[in-house]
Amino acid sequence: MAAKVNIVIDQGTTFNTSYVIHDSADQLVDFTGYTANSQMRKSYSSSNSYAFTVSLNANGEVGLSMSANLTSTITAGRYVYDVEVENAAGVRSRVVEGIVTITPQVTR
């Protein structure tokens, strides 16, 4: 089951966050050999999406980032997101999901 984590991104700024993922036995997940994808959308059915850059490591850490150039193009408001990982055998899992709030930028 995916962890539920809501995040806030300030429009027009560089965004970085990370999560530490444990398995059902409370052990850190070794993400060696895994790939990952993460997107946010205005709603689950929206065709328009914004991709996070995802990093994974052997210590269970999943990192998400987005450039200031990209966050400046996103309209302020609430969005949904998730992070999916896939192992070498092709098994895909959702590890994090939640709400993204984009706060409006004043300084330009």
C-alpha positions, -999 to +999 in steps of 0.1 A: +000+000+000+013+034-009+022+060+017-001+090+017+020+122+017+007+157+007+032+182-005+033+220-012+053+235-041+059+272-043+053+283-079+085+294-097+109+278-072+130+246-074+113+217-056+130+188-038+118+163-014+125+127-004+108+098+013+122+067+030+102+036+020+099+005+043+085-029+033+058-048+052+085-062+075+096-026+083+129-031+064+142-004+041+135-012+005+166-017-017+157+001-050+189-011-068+178-021-103+144-004-101+131+023-124+105+050-113+080+074-127+060+102-110+034+126-123+010+151-110-023+160-127-052+184-119-074+153-115-070+116-119-086+117-153-067+148-166-047+142-198-023+170-190+005+160-166+037+173-151+065+149-145+087+149-114+124+138-117+127+107-095+158+093-079+161+059-061+188+045-038+196+013-020+187+028+014+150+030+006+151+066-004+129+080-032+137+116-042+114+139-062+124+171-078+111+197-102+129+227-117+119+263-111+113+267-148+087+239-147+070+250-115+066+285-129+044+271-157+020+253-134-012+271-125-016+275-087-041+251-072-046+215-060-033+185-079-029+147-073+003+128-077+019+094-072+052+076-075+054+042-091+085+019-091+092-011-112+117-039-104+138-058-130+111-085-132+085-059-143+066-058-111+052-023-106+042-008-073+029+025-061+050+037-032+037+072-025+006+092-034-012+123-023-022+159-030+001+186-043-008+222-035+009+248-058+011+282-041+010+312-064+042+332-071+043+369-064+080+377-073+088+373-110 
